[in-house]
Amino acid sequence: MSQFIPGMIAAGHPCTAEAGIEMLRLGGNAFDGAVAAMLASFVAEPGLTSAAGGGFLLAHTRDRNLLFDFFVQTPRSKRNAQELDFYPVPVDFGGAVQEFHIGLASMGVPGNLAGVLAVHQKLGRLPFKVVVEPAIQYATKGVVLNSFQAYLLKILNPILTASPEGRQIYAPQGTGLEAGDKLYLKDLAATLQYLAEAGIKEFYHGAIAEQLVKDCQEKGGYLTREDLSAYQVIEREPLVTQYRDETFLTNPPPSSGGVLIAFALKLLESVDFQEVGFGSVRHLQILGDVMRLTNLARSNGYDENLYIPDFGNQFLSPEHCTEYVRVLESDCNRLGSTTHISIIDGEGNAASVTTSNGEGSSYIIPETGIMVNNMLGEADLNPNGFHQWPSNRRLSSMMAPTIVLKDNRPEIVLGSGGSNRIRTAILQVISNAIDFNMDLSRAIASPRVHWENGVFHLEPGFETEEPESLSNVMPNQTQEVIKWQEKNMFFGGVNGVRMRGDGEIEAAGDPRRNGAIAQGERGGD
């Protein structure tokens, strides 16, 4: 007889979700599940994340809330521009072409594997060899590509197949893999097996590190042995604020996304939604105004001040927020290669983890199956221009793994991929769940909007879609309204888990990115 174990996970791929929930079936906790799911995502979601990418994990236990920052670090030294392997690659999204920069000089110091180790050592329960086993099995036996993963591999094909190693993995028969095909990462399986036995520190100190550094120094990258050996996971206190009668936890500075979501919620809290219908002109105007005012607040020195101590609380102070709330009251305002995992266990532990590899640098560490990130080639992460980054600094990020608590219990665990749309996607799902009392599946699947730089993007499905009605939405600030014909990954990929008041747990993956869920069962009498 099968016995249900309270615990659920939502993730970007069924294999990712299954790896995580298997840890609960084996007696592990949410953090064992999150680590197993992270490792599996390196295999099942290679267009979105990698063992040599970076990310964040927000942990909640009965005793503590803790943010693990294992995002990418900038190198310690620079070199002559003429020596660099750094070049643009156009990617065709079908109707729009976007340019990304890749090559050895696009790689920042990886953090994902260090994050896996730090979270498992501090909060995990099961042996690491057990936690890594699903990822090894997926990499060995192959993962069947779903439609979303196949789409990603297709549009990123110029990057993924830029090297002979990449072509062997992603175009083994000379053409790109399609939905239904199996993706094999046997070198990665062997690497994970090796790291499970020798320890993850080998990635930063051993033969893998030597090969990575050798290629960088000989072929035009920045990374050195000191960059890798000195990398540290940073444990931070989460940013904590209130929304309605809920406690909101998210990623603190120097990352930027969490504070901006918290600021938007401060503005949204001034709105009485009792008489605002979901999808009405008034609702769309409120969302657009909140997004516009958040961007306005960001433009006033926000990015430059992220590294100032206690900046998050200063930015969210009543003195700073009040002027924007007044404006709101008077007015009533690219592909992101990122993936997210949310998990709650029956003990009340919760983990919200977001990781990314950018689009990938195209460089695969020989005989490892690991493609390294291209974060130094991401324009969003380098606002001062390429090669102008401060040395030896943790890059800022829009990633915002989030947990909403009620009476110190994890009510909603969520996060998203989607570059600049991460924060607006999370904002809308939280508002849908709390302000409009939607169940989690509906809160995530409901249509979204995104306002930026005078352009109002609108998914189909709102009550109000006629041009004459939309013209009333922020008429003085919006120069263009773009009506999308179908829901799209542009608007993020929120995967979430929710504990209802009756103690039951629900989970939902974002249909925009083929999100998946799994729940725990264990054999018993």
Secondary structure, DSSP 8 states (H G I E B T S, - for coil): -EEEEEEEEEESSHHHHHHHHHHHHTT--HHHHHHHHHHHHHHH-TTT--TBSEEEEEEE-SS-EEEEEE--B--S----GGG---EEEEEE-SS-EEEEEESGGG--B--HHHHHHHHHHHH--S-HHHHHHHHHHHHHH-EE--HHHHHHHHHTHHHHTSSHHHHHHH-TTSS---TT-EE--HHHHHHHHHHHHH-THHHHHSHHHHHHHHHHHHHT----HHHHHT---EEE--EEEEETTEEEEE--TTSSHHHHHHHHHHHHTTS-GGG--TTSHHHHHHHHHHHHHHHHHHHTTTGGGTTSTTHHHHHTSHHHHHHHHHHHHHH------EEEEEEEETTS-EEEEEEE-TT--S-EETTTTEEB--GGG-GGG-TT-TT---TT-B-------EEEEETTEEEEEEE---TTHHHHHHHHHHHHHHHS---HHHHHHS--EEEETTEEEE-TT-S---HHHHTTSSTTT-SEEEE-SS--GGG---EEEEE-TTS-EEEE--GGGT-EEEEEEEE--
